[in-house]
Amino acid sequence: MIDYSMSDLLTIAKQTQVAARELAILPETSRNEALTAIASALEKHQNKIIEANQADCNASEGVISSALYARLKLSASKLKDAIAGVKDVGNLPDPIGMVSLKRELDEELILHRISCPLGVLGVIFEARPDALIQITSLAIKSGNGVILKAGKEALQTCTTLVKIIQETLKETQVNPNAIQLLTTREEIKELLALDEYVDLIIPRGSNEFVRYVQENTKIPVLGHADGICHLFIDSEADLSQAINITVDAKTHYPAACNAIETLLIHREIASQFLPPIAEALIEKGVELRGDKDSQKIINCQNATEEDWQTEYSDLILAIKIVDDLSSAIAHINRYGSKHTDAIVTKNKNNAEIFMNQVDSAGVYHNCSTRFADGFRYGFGAEVGISTQKMPPRGPVGLEGLVTYKYKLIGNGQIAASYTGENPKDFIHRDL
């Protein structure tokens, strides 16, 4: 295991900053060629990657939770999808150099607002090696360097991946130092102190961990916290559709942050809907925990206050019967994590009220919360799902990894000409 001292981390940060500045001015063709090379290298070495991941899985079996184990496991199909994501990112429009404003302030005095990379990203994520692939591809495409800190459970997989990526970049115009990997928990605190070299920290983990990061760094933080997602079955729902959506949202991949943890059911249809949905969920191995009203209709465990606040990341679902749409919205806004919440209803007005009043990054109507994903949104990949109010919000792709600068091009103009007794007037004409 690599154990960097603070001086080593400082050197790494400086190297990454230099590499990021070089990457920022590379043409799009060079960045895309690097992504193509990485995708090919990952395909070539997929057996080595899967072997490393199996070693991580063997070491973690019975030690970590089933949810974390599911995220750690890098199957051949999951690796294939991640590689496809690298190629997709390469096919996306270049996020650098986009002109969002071109304005003539005066004759021969032209203002441009142009997108540019952030610089160096520090990304701390759980035991998800496929996330490393996504983050790396987005960083290169957006012209940013990245210092990665993965969960210790994925150490062998992530080390293998970064070695493959760095060796591949040596054959491209992208400096391999643009992609760095840290390997110990102690390095997190040291990383957070590198505000002169790291421009954005992206922590992916619990609310407690995100808060810890926010409170212990001067670096701007893009929070990816808990995924306490809800599904509300309205009194005017298509119940057959509601069953399919509920089963998918809970069981398609229960370890994902966009899987539902609480099912809210309108009181008017509870006795009709609860028995068939309970049967469908139990068939999928889901453990049900219901409030007192739910327990009068189906046989399930008692749900406590803690259940409304828990991200199970497992085949466990809390169920609550609510009086109306307003009660459902109030419950979500109180207990949700501002991630993704959905309503099933044929009433468009109710759907509109729900989507306007639920304070979450994603609000859905008649579809599964599992669509909250950068790949499914057409972003190619994501560095995480931001649950904060300020943008970027929701799945963060390329657009969340660039900022902008103002470029003003003149011909000898001075500000004094526009003040005083006979000031010149600005034109302020958009071009």
N, C-alpha and C positions, 0 to 999 in steps of 0.2 A: 504494500500500500504506500502511495506517495504521501508524505507528510510535509507540507510546505510550512516554512517559518514565515513570519510576517515580512521579513526582507525578501524572501522568495516571492511572496504574493505581490509585493510592491513591484518587483521586476516583471512578473507576469502581467500585472495591470498596465505597466508602461509599455510592454511589448504589444499587448492587445490594443492599446490606444493608438500606437503607431500603425499597426496593421489595419485598424479600422479607418484611419485617415487615408491610407492608401486605397482601401476598398471603396471608400466613398466616392473617389474620383475615377474608378474604373468604369469603362463603358458597359452598358447592359449586356452586350454580347459576351464579354469576358466573365461577368457574373453568371450568366446563363450557362456558359460552357463549363464553369466550375460545378454547377448543380447537375448538369448532365453527367459529368465525370463521377461525381459522388454517387448518383443513382446507379451507375454501372458498377462501381466498386462495391457498393452494398449488395448488389445482385451477385457479383462474383464471389464475395466472401460470406454469403448468407449462412452457409453451414457453420463457419467459424463463429458467427454472431449467435446463432441458435445454440451452439455448444456452450458458449460463455453464459448465455442466459439460463440454460439448463443447470449449470453449476450454481448460479445465483439462486435459482428456484429450489434446488436440492438443499442448499444451505439454509434457506428461509422456511422450508416446509415445516409446519407445526409451530413455527416461531412467530410469524406475523399473522395478521388477520386474513381471513379468506378474501376480503375485499382488496387488501393491499397485494395479496398473492396474485389475484386476477389481473391487477394492473401491471405487476411485475412480469408476468408470463408473456413472452414474445413468441407467439406461434408463427409458423411459416406464413399463414394468411395475414396476420397482423403486420409482419415485416413487409410483406408484399404491398399491403395498403400504404404503409409508411413510405416505401420507395416510390409508389405511384404519386404520393403527395409531394415528394421532392420534384418530380417531373411536372406536376401541376403548377407548383410555385414558379418554376422556370418559364411556364407558358403565360403567366399573368403579366399584365402591363407593368412597365417599369414605374415604381413609385417615386423614383428620384428625378428631380428636374421638372416636375409637373408645375405649370404656371397656373395658379389659381386667381391671379389678379395682374392685370397690365393696365396701368393708368398714366395718362399724360397729365402731370401736375402743371406743367407749363411747356412752352415750346422748347424742344430738345431736353426736357427733364422728365424722364420716363421711369416710373416705379414698377417693379416686378415683385410678386410674392411667389417664391419657388420652393418646392419641397426638397428636403435634404435629410440625411440620416441623423439619428439621435447621437450616435457615437459608440459607446460601449454599454452593452446590456449585461446585467448580472441576473441570472435566472436560477432560482432555487426551486427544485421540483421534487415530487415524490418518486417512488420507485416505478417510474414509467419510462423505460428506455426508448419507446417509440416517440415520446415527447421530445427527447434529445434530437432525434432526426428532424422532427417538425421545426423545432426552434432554430436549429442550425441552418436549415434551408431558408427560412424566413429572414434570418439575420444576414446571410450572404446576399440574398435578393435585394434587401433594403439597404445594403451598404453598411451594416453595423457589425462591430466585433461583439463577441459574446463570451462571458465567463460563466460556465455551467457548474452547478452544484447539485448532483443527483442524490437520491436516497442511498444509504449504505447498502441496502438490500440489492441494488442494481449495479454495484461497483464493477464487477467483472464485465457485464454487458456494456456499460457506458464507457469503460476504459477501452474495450475492444472497438467500439464504434468510433470513438474520438481518434484512436490511432489510425484506423482505416481512413477516416476523413482527412486527418492532417497529412498522411502520406499521399493521399490523392491530390490534395491542394498543392503539393510541391510541384506537380506537373501542370499546374494552371497559373494564371496571373494573380490569383488570390493568395496572399501571405498566410501560411498555415497558423501563424500566431493569432489570427483573427478568431480562432476557435480554441478555447481553453477549458480544461476540466479540473475542478477541485474535488477532493475525495474524502475529507474528514469533516465532521460536524463542527469542530473547533474553528474551521476556516470561515464559517458563516459570519461570526462576529467580526473577524478581520476584514472580510469582504465588505461589510457594511460601513467600515471606516474609510474606504477608499473613494471618498467623494470627489477627489481631484481627478480621478481617472474613470470612474463608472458613472454613467449618465442616467441610468434607470435601473431600478431593482424590480424584478417580477417574482414575487413569492407565490408558490402554488401549494396550498395546504389549508389547515384549519384557520378559523377566525382568530384563535389565540396566537397562532404562529404569525399570521399576517400583522396582527397588532404588535407583536414583539418586534418584527422587522421595522414597522413604521416608527416605533418609539426608540429605536436604537440606530438610526441612521439619518444623515443629512441629505442623502440621495433621494430623489423623488421615487415613490413606490406605486406600482400598478398592482393592486391587490386582486388575487384570485383566491377567494375564500370558500367556505362551505357551500355545498349544493343541496340546500333543503328546498326541494321543488314540490309543488302541489298540483293536483288535478282536481278541478271542481266539476261535478256532474250536476248540471242545472235541471230544474223540473221539466224543461222543454227539450231535454236531450234525446237523441236517437239512441236508445239503450243498447242496441246491437253494436252500433258504432262505438259507444262509450266503453263497452266491454273490451273490444279489440284495442282501443287506444290505451286503456288502463293496463292491460296485460303487457303490451309493448313497452309502455313507459316505465313499468316496474321490473320486468323480467328480461328484456332484450339484452341489457348489460347492467345488472344491478350495482356493479362497482363504480359505474361512471357518475360524475357529478351532476349529470343532467337526468338521472333516473328519479322518479318521484319517490318521496318518502312519506307523504301524507295524501290520503284520498278524502276529499270533502264531498258529501252527498246531500242534495236538497231533501228536506224532510218529506216533501210531497211524493217523492218517488223512491224513498229509501226502502220500504218494504217490498217493492217490486224489483229494485235493482240489486240490493245487497245479496240476496241468496245466489243468483247466477254469477255475479262477479266474484263472490267468495269461493264458489266452486271452481271457477276458472283459475283463480290465483292459487288456490290450494293444490290444484293439479300440477302447477308449475313449481310447487315446493315453497310457496310464500307463507311465512308466519304472519298471521293477522292479529293486530292489537286495536281494539275498538273502544270508543267511549261507551257510557252506560246505555245510551239509546241504541247503539249498534249491537250491543250484547243481547238486547231484547229480541233481535231479529235473527242473528247468526251466532254460532258458537265460536268465540274468539277470546284471546287474552285481554286483560284490562289495560287500556292505554292510560298512562299517567301524564302529568304536565311535562315531564322530561321527554316523552315521546314526541311531542309537538316541536321540540327543539333539537331533535337528533337527526344527523345524517347517518343512516345505517350503512349505506354502501353495500347492502346485502339483501337477501330475500326476506325482508321484514317490511311490513307496511302498516302505518297507523291510519285508522279510519275514524272520521268524525261526521256526525249528522248535524247539518246547520239549518237554521230556519229559512234563510233566504240568501239572495245574491250578496246583499250588503254584509251579512254575517260571514260569508265565505271570504269576501275581500278583506274584511277586518282581521280575520284569522291569519290570512296570508301575510298581510302587512305587519302583523305583530310577530309572527314566528318565522317567516321566510327569511332567506338569506339574499334576496334581491337577485337571484340567479335566473330561473325560468319557471313560469307558472302558466297553467292552461285551463281553459274552460271547454266543456262539451255542451253545446246547446244549438237548437235550431232557431233560437230567437236572436236575430242580428243585433237588436238594440241591447239586449243583455250582454252579448259578446263585446259590443263596443264599450259599454260601461265598465266591464271587467278589465278590458285591455287598457282603458284610460286611467283607471283608478288603482290597479295593482302596480306597486312601485318596484318593478323588477326589470332587469336588463332585457329579458325575453318574455313576451306575453303572447300566448298562442290561442287559437280558436279551432276546435275540432281536429287537432292533430297531436301527436306524441311530443313530449318534452325532449325526447331523444334527438330531435333535429337541431338542438342547440349545440352546434359544432362548426368550427371553421371550415372543415372540408365540405360538410353538407351545405354550408352557406356559399360555397364557391370561392372561398379564400385560399384554397390549396392546402392550408394547414393553419394552425393557430399556436400562439405562445401561451395561451391560457384564456380563460373566460373571466373578464373583469366584472366584478359585482359592485363597483363603486359608482357614484352618481356622475362624476365628471368623465368626459370622454378621454380615451376610448372606452366603450362599454360593451359587454357581451363578448363573443368570440373575437379575440384580437389577432388580426392578420397583419398584412403589410402596412395598411393605412395607419395602424396604431404604433408603428415603429419608425415613423418619419415625423419630422417637425417641418418648419419652414423658416426661411429668412427673407428679408426684404432687400432687394438689390435696386439701388437708385442710380441711374446713369444720366449724367448731365453734361453740360458744355460750359463750365466756368461759373454757374449760377451761385449766388450767395444768399443766405437767409435775409440779410439786411435789406435786400431789394424789395422785400414783401412787407416791410414795416416802415414806419416814419410818416412824413407828411404826404408824400405822393407814392404810396405803395403800389407795386404791381399786383394784379389779380391772378389767382390760380385758375387754371382751366378746369382741372379735375374731370377729365374726359376719359371714360373707359375705352380702351382700344381692343 
